[in-house]
Amino acid sequence: MLTLFGLTLYAPPGEAAPAPTDTAPGAGGFSGIIIWLLIMVALFYFMIIMPQRRRSRQFNEMMSRLKEGDRIVTAGGIVGKVITIKGDSIRIRSGNNTELDVTRRSIAAIVGKGDTENVEPEIGKK
């Protein structure tokens, strides 16, 4: 008997049926699993770990360039000018001379470079 596509085929009388094979066609065994595992680890590294490292490096460079007088945007969308930098806390001036204390992690971008002499808010001026 020969099995093909789920159908059992019978050999004509007088002929012997071929012997069944032990492995299914296309089975890669353990080496096939290892190859797919390595491919998955490589994809995980290139799609998740590398971009996160790049974002972290860019953020650290931005924080090292931050100085008093710079205009910044926080993660919440508040635009202001840096007044003082103390450790992990940054004091910004926004709107009508409103001063806010924010953490370094809440800064999303440095909008413009400022001078340290004049720390007047430019928001709302025309």
VMD Tcl script that builds the backbone (N, CA, C; Angstrom):
set m [mol new atoms 378]
animate dup $m
set s [atomselect $m all]
$s set {name element resname resid chain x y z} {
  {N N MET 1 A 0.839 -1.180 0.000}
  {CA C MET 1 A 0.000 0.000 0.000}
  {C C MET 1 A 0.877 1.234 0.000}
  {N N LEU 2 A 0.422 2.248 -0.669}
  {CA C LEU 2 A 1.129 3.509 -0.755}
  {C C LEU 2 A 0.158 4.618 -0.400}
  {N N THR 3 A 0.548 5.478 0.526}
  {CA C THR 3 A -0.312 6.577 0.924}
  {C C THR 3 A 0.147 7.843 0.216}
  {N N LEU 4 A -0.759 8.483 -0.484}
  {CA C LEU 4 A -0.447 9.704 -1.220}
  {C C LEU 4 A -1.597 10.666 -1.024}
  {N N PHE 5 A -1.340 11.826 -0.468}
  {CA C PHE 5 A -2.336 12.866 -0.208}
  {C C PHE 5 A -3.522 12.333 0.596}
  {N N GLY 6 A -3.244 11.483 1.544}
  {CA C GLY 6 A -4.289 10.975 2.408}
  {C C GLY 6 A -5.095 9.846 1.783}
  {N N LEU 7 A -4.792 9.463 0.573}
  {CA C LEU 7 A -5.496 8.359 -0.092}
  {C C LEU 7 A -4.609 7.125 -0.059}
  {N N THR 8 A -5.201 5.986 0.098}
  {CA C THR 8 A -4.440 4.740 0.105}
  {C C THR 8 A -4.507 4.146 -1.298}
  {N N LEU 9 A -3.335 3.995 -1.872}
  {CA C LEU 9 A -3.249 3.419 -3.216}
  {C C LEU 9 A -2.789 1.968 -3.087}
  {N N TYR 10 A -3.397 1.106 -3.837}
  {CA C TYR 10 A -3.053 -0.311 -3.792}
  {C C TYR 10 A -2.236 -0.659 -5.021}
  {N N ALA 11 A -1.215 -1.469 -4.804}
  {CA C ALA 11 A -0.382 -1.915 -5.913}
  {C C ALA 11 A -1.100 -3.044 -6.654}
  {N N PRO 12 A -0.834 -3.163 -7.951}
  {CA C PRO 12 A -1.459 -4.271 -8.689}
  {C C PRO 12 A -0.977 -5.625 -8.149}
  {N N PRO 13 A -1.760 -6.685 -8.354}
  {CA C PRO 13 A -1.369 -7.985 -7.809}
  {C C PRO 13 A -0.013 -8.423 -8.336}
  {N N GLY 14 A 0.768 -8.994 -7.460}
  {CA C GLY 14 A 2.071 -9.510 -7.841}
  {C C GLY 14 A 3.200 -8.523 -7.568}
  {N N GLU 15 A 2.903 -7.259 -7.343}
  {CA C GLU 15 A 3.960 -6.285 -7.054}
  {C C GLU 15 A 3.927 -5.946 -5.573}
  {N N ALA 16 A 5.086 -5.771 -5.016}
  {CA C ALA 16 A 5.179 -5.437 -3.590}
  {C C ALA 16 A 5.045 -3.926 -3.420}
  {N N ALA 17 A 4.409 -3.557 -2.337}
  {CA C ALA 17 A 4.272 -2.132 -2.035}
  {C C ALA 17 A 5.604 -1.599 -1.504}
  {N N PRO 18 A 5.923 -0.337 -1.790}
  {CA C PRO 18 A 7.190 0.218 -1.301}
  {C C PRO 18 A 7.159 0.325 0.235}
  {N N ALA 19 A 8.337 0.198 0.829}
  {CA C ALA 19 A 8.439 0.262 2.293}
  {C C ALA 19 A 8.254 1.711 2.757}
  {N N PRO 20 A 7.511 1.927 3.839}
  {CA C PRO 20 A 7.325 3.295 4.336}
  {C C PRO 20 A 8.635 3.852 4.908}
  {N N THR 21 A 8.799 5.153 4.755}
  {CA C THR 21 A 9.999 5.800 5.292}
  {C C THR 21 A 9.712 6.256 6.720}
  {N N ASP 22 A 10.779 6.401 7.512}
  {CA C ASP 22 A 10.616 6.760 8.921}
  {C C ASP 22 A 10.397 8.264 9.126}
  {N N THR 23 A 10.971 9.108 8.283}
  {CA C THR 23 A 10.850 10.561 8.471}
  {C C THR 23 A 9.909 11.138 7.434}
  {N N ALA 24 A 9.222 12.152 7.843}
  {CA C ALA 24 A 8.319 12.845 6.927}
  {C C ALA 24 A 9.145 13.786 6.053}
  {N N PRO 25 A 8.743 14.009 4.813}
  {CA C PRO 25 A 9.497 14.914 3.956}
  {C C PRO 25 A 9.419 16.346 4.496}
  {N N GLY 26 A 10.541 17.058 4.488}
  {CA C GLY 26 A 10.573 18.444 4.941}
  {C C GLY 26 A 10.881 18.592 6.416}
  {N N ALA 27 A 11.028 17.502 7.148}
  {CA C ALA 27 A 11.338 17.617 8.573}
  {C C ALA 27 A 12.812 17.940 8.712}
  {N N GLY 28 A 13.137 19.073 9.387}
  {CA C GLY 28 A 14.519 19.504 9.508}
  {C C GLY 28 A 15.199 18.985 10.747}
  {N N GLY 29 A 14.433 18.495 11.670}
  {CA C GLY 29 A 15.022 18.006 12.895}
  {C C GLY 29 A 15.474 19.147 13.798}
  {N N PHE 30 A 16.446 18.852 14.649}
  {CA C PHE 30 A 16.915 19.812 15.650}
  {C C PHE 30 A 17.645 20.991 15.007}
  {N N SER 31 A 18.383 20.736 13.934}
  {CA C SER 31 A 19.128 21.828 13.284}
  {C C SER 31 A 18.176 22.869 12.687}
  {N N GLY 32 A 17.035 22.457 12.213}
  {CA C GLY 32 A 16.049 23.404 11.690}
  {C C GLY 32 A 15.496 24.307 12.775}
  {N N ILE 33 A 15.301 23.755 13.965}
  {CA C ILE 33 A 14.807 24.552 15.095}
  {C C ILE 33 A 15.849 25.577 15.511}
  {N N ILE 34 A 17.117 25.163 15.556}
  {CA C ILE 34 A 18.197 26.079 15.940}
  {C C ILE 34 A 18.306 27.230 14.950}
  {N N ILE 35 A 18.188 26.956 13.676}
  {CA C ILE 35 A 18.274 28.009 12.662}
  {C C ILE 35 A 17.144 29.017 12.845}
  {N N TRP 36 A 15.927 28.549 13.037}
  {CA C TRP 36 A 14.797 29.467 13.230}
  {C C TRP 36 A 14.927 30.254 14.527}
  {N N LEU 37 A 15.459 29.615 15.556}
  {CA C LEU 37 A 15.677 30.315 16.821}
  {C C LEU 37 A 16.693 31.440 16.650}
  {N N LEU 38 A 17.775 31.186 15.931}
  {CA C LEU 38 A 18.776 32.224 15.664}
  {C C LEU 38 A 18.197 33.363 14.827}
  {N N ILE 39 A 17.356 33.039 13.871}
  {CA C ILE 39 A 16.712 34.075 13.056}
  {C C ILE 39 A 15.808 34.947 13.922}
  {N N MET 40 A 15.054 34.338 14.818}
  {CA C MET 40 A 14.162 35.097 15.696}
  {C C MET 40 A 14.950 36.000 16.655}
  {N N VAL 41 A 16.049 35.503 17.196}
  {CA C VAL 41 A 16.872 36.314 18.096}
  {C C VAL 41 A 17.471 37.494 17.334}
  {N N ALA 42 A 17.929 37.273 16.112}
  {CA C ALA 42 A 18.491 38.358 15.303}
  {C C ALA 42 A 17.426 39.415 14.994}
  {N N LEU 43 A 16.223 38.987 14.631}
  {CA C LEU 43 A 15.151 39.949 14.375}
  {C C LEU 43 A 14.809 40.742 15.629}
  {N N PHE 44 A 14.740 40.083 16.764}
  {CA C PHE 44 A 14.454 40.752 18.029}
  {C C PHE 44 A 15.516 41.813 18.321}
  {N N TYR 45 A 16.778 41.470 18.104}
  {CA C TYR 45 A 17.874 42.399 18.371}
  {C C TYR 45 A 17.797 43.615 17.449}
  {N N PHE 46 A 17.630 43.390 16.145}
  {CA C PHE 46 A 17.652 44.493 15.187}
  {C C PHE 46 A 16.393 45.344 15.215}
  {N N MET 47 A 15.273 44.805 15.665}
  {CA C MET 47 A 14.032 45.570 15.651}
  {C C MET 47 A 13.695 46.196 16.999}
  {N N ILE 48 A 14.251 45.707 18.099}
  {CA C ILE 48 A 13.884 46.233 19.410}
  {C C ILE 48 A 15.087 46.802 20.158}
  {N N ILE 49 A 16.138 46.046 20.311}
  {CA C ILE 49 A 17.251 46.461 21.152}
  {C C ILE 49 A 18.065 47.585 20.517}
  {N N MET 50 A 18.424 47.467 19.244}
  {CA C MET 50 A 19.234 48.510 18.600}
  {C C MET 50 A 18.530 49.866 18.568}
  {N N PRO 51 A 17.253 49.971 18.164}
  {CA C PRO 51 A 16.606 51.288 18.179}
  {C C PRO 51 A 16.500 51.885 19.580}
  {N N GLN 52 A 16.295 51.057 20.606}
  {CA C GLN 52 A 16.217 51.573 21.970}
  {C C GLN 52 A 17.559 52.142 22.410}
  {N N ARG 53 A 18.645 51.484 22.077}
  {CA C ARG 53 A 19.978 52.003 22.398}
  {C C ARG 53 A 20.229 53.328 21.682}
  {N N ARG 54 A 19.801 53.428 20.426}
  {CA C ARG 54 A 19.990 54.661 19.662}
  {C C ARG 54 A 19.204 55.817 20.291}
  {N N ARG 55 A 17.949 55.563 20.689}
  {CA C ARG 55 A 17.145 56.613 21.338}
  {C C ARG 55 A 17.764 57.049 22.662}
  {N N SER 56 A 18.277 56.098 23.427}
  {CA C SER 56 A 18.903 56.415 24.704}
  {C C SER 56 A 20.160 57.258 24.495}
  {N N ARG 57 A 20.964 56.920 23.501}
  {CA C ARG 57 A 22.170 57.686 23.204}
  {C C ARG 57 A 21.826 59.100 22.762}
  {N N GLN 58 A 20.798 59.256 21.916}
  {CA C GLN 58 A 20.381 60.584 21.465}
  {C C GLN 58 A 19.867 61.423 22.635}
  {N N PHE 59 A 19.120 60.813 23.555}
  {CA C PHE 59 A 18.608 61.547 24.710}
  {C C PHE 59 A 19.758 62.017 25.604}
  {N N ASN 60 A 20.739 61.149 25.834}
  {CA C ASN 60 A 21.879 61.531 26.669}
  {C C ASN 60 A 22.690 62.652 26.033}
  {N N GLU 61 A 22.835 62.639 24.706}
  {CA C GLU 61 A 23.527 63.729 24.020}
  {C C GLU 61 A 22.750 65.029 24.156}
  {N N MET 62 A 21.420 64.955 24.034}
  {CA C MET 62 A 20.588 66.150 24.174}
  {C C MET 62 A 20.710 66.717 25.588}
  {N N MET 63 A 20.702 65.851 26.601}
  {CA C MET 63 A 20.824 66.323 27.979}
  {C C MET 63 A 22.197 66.928 28.255}
  {N N SER 64 A 23.237 66.429 27.613}
  {CA C SER 64 A 24.567 66.998 27.833}
  {C C SER 64 A 24.690 68.376 27.186}
  {N N ARG 65 A 23.912 68.648 26.130}
  {CA C ARG 65 A 23.948 69.957 25.469}
  {C C ARG 65 A 23.017 70.971 26.124}
  {N N LEU 66 A 22.127 70.531 27.004}
  {CA C LEU 66 A 21.149 71.424 27.617}
  {C C LEU 66 A 21.828 72.415 28.549}
  {N N LYS 67 A 21.484 73.693 28.409}
  {CA C LYS 67 A 22.046 74.711 29.284}
  {C C LYS 67 A 20.983 75.756 29.575}
  {N N GLU 68 A 21.267 76.611 30.518}
  {CA C GLU 68 A 20.316 77.658 30.884}
  {C C GLU 68 A 20.090 78.588 29.695}
  {N N GLY 69 A 18.833 78.948 29.500}
  {CA C GLY 69 A 18.456 79.833 28.399}
  {C C GLY 69 A 17.914 79.093 27.191}
  {N N ASP 70 A 18.074 77.787 27.120}
  {CA C ASP 70 A 17.556 77.016 25.989}
  {C C ASP 70 A 16.040 76.930 26.055}
  {N N ARG 71 A 15.402 76.941 24.880}
  {CA C ARG 71 A 13.958 76.728 24.805}
  {C C ARG 71 A 13.715 75.243 24.625}
  {N N ILE 72 A 12.799 74.690 25.423}
  {CA C ILE 72 A 12.536 73.256 25.394}
  {C C ILE 72 A 11.041 72.984 25.264}
  {N N VAL 73 A 10.731 71.750 24.902}
  {CA C VAL 73 A 9.348 71.251 24.892}
  {C C VAL 73 A 9.333 70.020 25.773}
  {N N THR 74 A 8.392 69.969 26.704}
  {CA C THR 74 A 8.277 68.803 27.573}
  {C C THR 74 A 7.439 67.730 26.885}
  {N N ALA 75 A 7.420 66.554 27.474}
  {CA C ALA 75 A 6.630 65.446 26.923}
  {C C ALA 75 A 5.138 65.764 26.958}
  {N N GLY 76 A 4.722 66.636 27.869}
  {CA C GLY 76 A 3.318 67.031 27.958}
  {C C GLY 76 A 2.950 68.161 27.004}
  {N N GLY 77 A 3.938 68.688 26.267}
  {CA C GLY 77 A 3.667 69.733 25.287}
  {C C GLY 77 A 3.888 71.145 25.809}
  {N N ILE 78 A 4.436 71.310 26.997}
  {CA C ILE 78 A 4.691 72.634 27.554}
  {C C ILE 78 A 5.987 73.168 26.963}
  {N N VAL 79 A 5.925 74.390 26.434}
  {CA C VAL 79 A 7.099 75.032 25.860}
  {C C VAL 79 A 7.594 76.065 26.861}
  {N N GLY 80 A 8.879 76.078 27.119}
  {CA C GLY 80 A 9.421 77.037 28.073}
  {C C GLY 80 A 10.903 77.228 27.887}
  {N N LYS 81 A 11.451 78.124 28.695}
  {CA C LYS 81 A 12.864 78.432 28.661}
  {C C LYS 81 A 13.506 77.972 29.961}
  {N N VAL 82 A 14.659 77.330 29.886}
  {CA C VAL 82 A 15.344 76.798 31.054}
  {C C VAL 82 A 15.895 77.957 31.885}
  {N N ILE 83 A 15.571 77.943 33.172}
  {CA C ILE 83 A 16.083 78.959 34.088}
  {C C ILE 83 A 17.257 78.401 34.878}
  {N N THR 84 A 17.041 77.281 35.553}
  {CA C THR 84 A 18.108 76.644 36.329}
  {C C THR 84 A 18.085 75.135 36.120}
  {N N ILE 85 A 19.265 74.546 36.258}
  {CA C ILE 85 A 19.412 73.089 36.166}
  {C C ILE 85 A 20.064 72.622 37.453}
  {N N LYS 86 A 19.354 71.783 38.210}
  {CA C LYS 86 A 19.880 71.243 39.471}
  {C C LYS 86 A 19.638 69.743 39.505}
  {N N GLY 87 A 20.698 68.980 39.281}
  {CA C GLY 87 A 20.588 67.520 39.342}
  {C C GLY 87 A 19.601 66.987 38.323}
  {N N ASP 88 A 18.554 66.338 38.815}
  {CA C ASP 88 A 17.547 65.747 37.937}
  {C C ASP 88 A 16.368 66.686 37.712}
  {N N SER 89 A 16.375 67.840 38.375}
  {CA C SER 89 A 15.268 68.792 38.287}
  {C C SER 89 A 15.685 70.002 37.457}
  {N N ILE 90 A 14.774 70.460 36.618}
  {CA C ILE 90 A 15.020 71.628 35.770}
  {C C ILE 90 A 13.861 72.594 35.964}
  {N N ARG 91 A 14.177 73.844 36.189}
  {CA C ARG 91 A 13.147 74.876 36.343}
  {C C ARG 91 A 13.038 75.610 35.018}
  {N N ILE 92 A 11.786 75.685 34.495}
  {CA C ILE 92 A 11.547 76.381 33.235}
  {C C ILE 92 A 10.559 77.519 33.456}
  {N N ARG 93 A 10.641 78.516 32.582}
  {CA C ARG 93 A 9.699 79.631 32.615}
  {C C ARG 93 A 8.833 79.507 31.367}
  {N N SER 94 A 7.525 79.549 31.575}
  {CA C SER 94 A 6.579 79.345 30.491}
  {C C SER 94 A 5.439 80.336 30.618}
  {N N GLY 95 A 4.853 80.721 29.500}
  {CA C GLY 95 A 3.665 81.575 29.501}
  {C C GLY 95 A 3.906 82.929 30.122}
  {N N ASN 96 A 3.056 83.329 31.047}
  {CA C ASN 96 A 3.147 84.632 31.706}
  {C C ASN 96 A 4.023 84.541 32.944}
  {N N ASN 97 A 5.314 84.327 32.729}
  {CA C ASN 97 A 6.302 84.198 33.806}
  {C C ASN 97 A 5.942 83.111 34.809}
  {N N THR 98 A 5.313 82.069 34.347}
  {CA C THR 98 A 5.006 80.915 35.189}
  {C C THR 98 A 6.236 80.015 35.226}
  {N N GLU 99 A 6.683 79.666 36.425}
  {CA C GLU 99 A 7.842 78.801 36.573}
  {C C GLU 99 A 7.400 77.405 36.971}
  {N N LEU 100 A 7.969 76.426 36.308}
  {CA C LEU 100 A 7.631 75.023 36.556}
  {C C LEU 100 A 8.906 74.233 36.814}
  {N N ASP 101 A 8.825 73.280 37.715}
  {CA C ASP 101 A 9.921 72.335 37.925}
  {C C ASP 101 A 9.561 71.044 37.214}
  {N N VAL 102 A 10.446 70.591 36.327}
  {CA C VAL 102 A 10.235 69.346 35.583}
  {C C VAL 102 A 11.475 68.477 35.749}
  {N N THR 103 A 11.319 67.195 35.514}
  {CA C THR 103 A 12.461 66.286 35.566}
  {C C THR 103 A 13.133 66.241 34.194}
  {N N ARG 104 A 14.360 65.789 34.172}
  {CA C ARG 104 A 15.098 65.688 32.902}
  {C C ARG 104 A 14.400 64.729 31.939}
  {N N ARG 105 A 13.826 63.664 32.461}
  {CA C ARG 105 A 13.175 62.660 31.611}
  {C C ARG 105 A 11.930 63.190 30.911}
  {N N SER 106 A 11.369 64.283 31.410}
  {CA C SER 106 A 10.156 64.807 30.788}
  {C C SER 106 A 10.449 65.753 29.635}
  {N N ILE 107 A 11.701 66.033 29.349}
  {CA C ILE 107 A 12.049 66.919 28.243}
  {C C ILE 107 A 12.046 66.102 26.956}
  {N N ALA 108 A 11.245 66.555 25.994}
  {CA C ALA 108 A 11.133 65.833 24.732}
  {C C ALA 108 A 12.105 66.371 23.689}
  {N N ALA 109 A 12.321 67.699 23.659}
  {CA C ALA 109 A 13.191 68.271 22.630}
  {C C ALA 109 A 13.694 69.636 23.061}
  {N N ILE 110 A 14.841 70.005 22.515}
  {CA C ILE 110 A 15.361 71.356 22.651}
  {C C ILE 110 A 14.964 72.091 21.383}
  {N N VAL 111 A 14.115 73.117 21.540}
  {CA C VAL 111 A 13.574 73.825 20.377}
  {C C VAL 111 A 14.569 74.832 19.841}
  {N N GLY 112 A 15.177 75.602 20.729}
  {CA C GLY 112 A 16.111 76.618 20.270}
  {C C GLY 112 A 17.173 76.885 21.308}
  {N N LYS 113 A 18.311 77.335 20.828}
  {CA C LYS 113 A 19.397 77.696 21.721}
  {C C LYS 113 A 19.167 79.112 22.195}
  {N N GLY 114 A 19.409 79.336 23.465}
  {CA C GLY 114 A 19.212 80.656 24.016}
  {C C GLY 114 A 20.498 81.191 24.601}
  {N N ASP 115 A 20.439 82.430 25.053}
  {CA C ASP 115 A 21.590 82.994 25.742}
  {C C ASP 115 A 21.300 82.987 27.238}
  {N N THR 116 A 22.325 82.974 28.049}
  {CA C THR 116 A 22.134 82.876 29.487}
  {C C THR 116 A 21.847 84.229 30.116}
  {N N GLU 117 A 22.043 85.310 29.382}
  {CA C GLU 117 A 21.815 86.636 29.949}
  {C C GLU 117 A 20.343 86.999 29.989}
  {N N ASN 118 A 19.629 86.734 28.914}
  {CA C ASN 118 A 18.233 87.137 28.807}
  {C C ASN 118 A 17.352 85.904 28.875}
  {N N VAL 119 A 16.661 85.714 29.984}
  {CA C VAL 119 A 15.809 84.550 30.158}
  {C C VAL 119 A 14.355 85.015 30.220}
  {N N GLU 120 A 13.941 85.765 29.235}
  {CA C GLU 120 A 12.556 86.259 29.146}
  {C C GLU 120 A 11.752 85.279 28.312}
  {N N PRO 121 A 10.509 85.057 28.662}
  {CA C PRO 121 A 9.696 84.143 27.861}
  {C C PRO 121 A 9.352 84.781 26.518}
  {N N GLU 122 A 9.467 83.987 25.458}
  {CA C GLU 122 A 9.139 84.454 24.121}
  {C C GLU 122 A 7.796 83.917 23.670}
  {N N ILE 123 A 7.139 83.191 24.528}
  {CA C ILE 123 A 5.865 82.588 24.183}
  {C C ILE 123 A 4.780 83.630 24.366}
  {N N GLY 124 A 3.937 83.787 23.381}
  {CA C GLY 124 A 2.849 84.752 23.453}
  {C C GLY 124 A 3.230 86.126 22.907}
  {N N LYS 125 A 4.516 86.346 22.637}
  {CA C LYS 125 A 4.938 87.624 22.059}
  {C C LYS 125 A 4.750 87.563 20.562}
  {N N LYS 126 A 4.398 88.689 19.987}
  {CA C LYS 126 A 4.210 88.745 18.531}
  {C C LYS 126 A 5.117 89.768 17.930}
}
mol reanalyze $m
mol bondsrecalc $m
mol representation Tube
mol addrep $m
